[in-house]
Structures are given as C-alpha cells and as structure tokens.
Amino acid sequence: QVQLVESGGGLVQAGGSLRLSCVASDIIYSMWTMKWYRQAPGKQRDWVATIGTGGTTTYADSVKGRFTISRDNAKRTAYLQMNSLRPEDTAVYYCYASQLGGPRTYWGRGTQVTVSS
C-alpha cells in the first residue's frame, strides 16, 4: 500500500516561510507526477502546484512567485517551499501523486499551515 506522508506545517507570521515535505513509499517515484493541494476551512480543496516526472512545474496564480515545488527522486520526496506567506495561505496542505500513464493516484493525510497576521 502506497503511503504519502506530509510534514513541515506549522504556525508562522505573515511574511514568513515554511517548507513542506511529502515522502512516498513503495513506488518508482520518478514515474509519478506530484502535486500539492490545499483546503481552507469551509472551502473546497484547491490545486496549488505540480511537478512532472521531467521536473516541469506549474503553479496556481495565487502562489506564483512565492511558492516553489521541487522533488528528489532518490529520496522519494516532494517539497513545497513557501515564502512571503499570507494569512489567506492558511489551510491544510495535501500531497497528491498520480502515476504517469496509469490509473493509480494517492493522497496524503495533510499538514496544517497557519499564517498569523
């Protein structure tokens, strides 16, 4: 059973930074597209960023220029570096993996990020 485990969330003041990590088990990591999503209280889960198997990255407009997604295939880990955090970035952040050319997808359980003003 594949597991995705997020870490790195916490409480930070506006303008601060956090780095989230997502470690995957039991997959050939280089063959999986990795994404980050977030869900604020009472709102839907929104896509934040994607990194493809070749390292191509895309971002939601709301985080472009502030967040950076990266991956280390040897460590089976995806990262989300979050800078210039704002109170509206407060949410539970989820890691998502999708198999390249296949049907398998997995979600992590999430990590809470709280940005105080």
C-alpha positions in Angstrom: 0.0 0.0 0.0 1.5 3.3 -1.1 1.6 6.0 1.6 2.3 9.7 1.2 3.3 11.4 4.4 3.4 15.2 4.6 5.4 17.2 7.2 6.7 20.7 7.8 3.5 22.5 8.5 3.1 24.9 11.5 2.3 28.4 12.7 4.2 31.3 11.1 3.7 35.0 10.9 2.8 36.8 7.7 5.8 37.2 5.6 7.5 34.1 6.9 8.4 30.9 5.2 7.8 27.2 5.6 9.0 24.1 3.7 6.6 21.2 3.3 7.8 17.7 2.5 6.0 14.7 1.2 7.6 11.3 1.4 6.2 8.4 -0.7 6.6 4.7 0.0 6.7 1.7 -2.3 6.6 3.4 -5.7 9.1 4.0 -8.5 9.0 7.7 -7.6 10.4 9.1 -10.8 7.4 7.8 -12.7 4.9 9.8 -10.7 3.6 13.3 -11.1 3.5 15.1 -7.7 1.1 17.8 -6.8 0.2 19.9 -3.8 -3.3 21.0 -2.9 -4.7 23.0 0.0 -8.1 23.3 1.7 -9.1 26.2 3.9 -11.9 25.8 6.5 -15.3 25.7 4.8 -13.8 25.8 1.3 -13.1 23.3 -1.4 -9.7 21.7 -2.0 -7.7 23.8 -4.4 -4.7 22.9 -6.5 -1.5 24.7 -5.6 1.4 23.3 -7.7 2.5 20.4 -9.9 5.9 18.9 -10.7 6.1 16.5 -13.5 8.3 13.5 -13.9 10.7 15.6 -16.0 10.7 18.4 -13.5 8.3 20.7 -15.2 6.5 22.9 -12.7 3.2 24.8 -12.8 1.6 27.0 -10.1 -1.8 28.4 -9.2 -1.8 32.2 -9.8 -2.4 32.8 -6.1 1.1 31.3 -5.2 3.1 32.1 -8.3 6.4 33.8 -7.4 6.1 32.9 -3.7 5.9 29.1 -3.7 8.4 26.6 -5.3 7.7 22.9 -5.8 10.6 20.5 -6.2 11.4 16.8 -6.0 14.2 14.5 -5.0 13.6 11.2 -6.7 16.3 9.4 -4.8 14.6 10.3 -1.5 11.1 9.8 -3.0 10.2 13.2 -1.7 8.4 16.3 -3.0 8.8 19.7 -1.4 6.9 22.9 -1.3 8.9 25.9 -0.4 6.5 28.7 0.7 7.8 32.2 1.1 6.1 35.5 1.8 3.3 33.7 3.4 -0.1 35.5 3.8 -3.0 34.8 6.2 -5.0 33.6 3.2 -2.5 30.8 2.7 -3.8 29.2 5.9 -5.1 25.7 5.1 -4.4 22.0 5.3 -1.9 21.2 2.6 -2.2 17.8 0.9 0.3 15.9 -1.2 -1.1 14.0 -4.3 0.6 11.5 -6.5 -0.5 10.3 -9.9 1.0 7.5 -11.9 2.4 8.5 -15.3 0.4 6.8 -17.9 -1.5 4.8 -15.4 -4.7 4.9 -13.2 -3.2 5.0 -9.7 -3.5 8.0 -7.6 -2.9 8.7 -3.9 -3.4 11.4 -1.3 -1.6 12.2 1.8 -3.4 13.0 5.0 -2.3 16.6 5.1 -0.4 19.0 7.2 -1.7 22.2 8.7 -0.3 25.6 7.8 -1.4 28.6 9.8 -0.3 32.1 8.9 -1.0 34.8 11.5 -1.4 38.5 10.6 
